[in-house]
Amino acid sequence: HLARVYQRLNRLGGLTAREAEVLRWVAAGKSDAQIAAILHISARTVQKHLQHSYEKLGVESRTAAAMRANGRR
């Protein structure tokens, strides 16, 4: 499942590798704190990556970003 999400995110373009990585974990149902622990970064940094991703994807929420990452409109 995560491999499909990764491929989809790569096709979206414009996202940095880290933004795509954070979105993969969001799509897998992880919280900001869990993602931060996995990636060895702060929860605030996770939030900033998500904020930048939302802007690039034209979405306003975590759910919408995860849906976009999974190929849903």
MOZIFEN-V494019 format. One line per field, one symbol per residue. ss: DSSP state (a for helix, b for strand, c for the rest). psi: psi as a letter, one per 20 degrees, with the letter a starting at -180 (. if undefined). burial: + if it has 16 or more other ideal C-beta (glycine too) atoms within 10 Angstrom, else -. Layout:
BEGIN
ss: ???
psi: ???
burial: ???
END
This chain:
BEGIN
ss: caaaaaaaaaaaccccaaaaaaaaaaaccccaaaaaaaacccaaaaaaaaaaaaaaaccccaaaaaaaacccc
psi: ghgggggghhhhqiqrghgggghghghjjqrgggggggilrqhhhghgggghggghikrirgghgggghjjq.
burial: ----++-++--+--+---+++++++++--+-+--++--+-----++--++-+++--+-+--+--++-++----
END
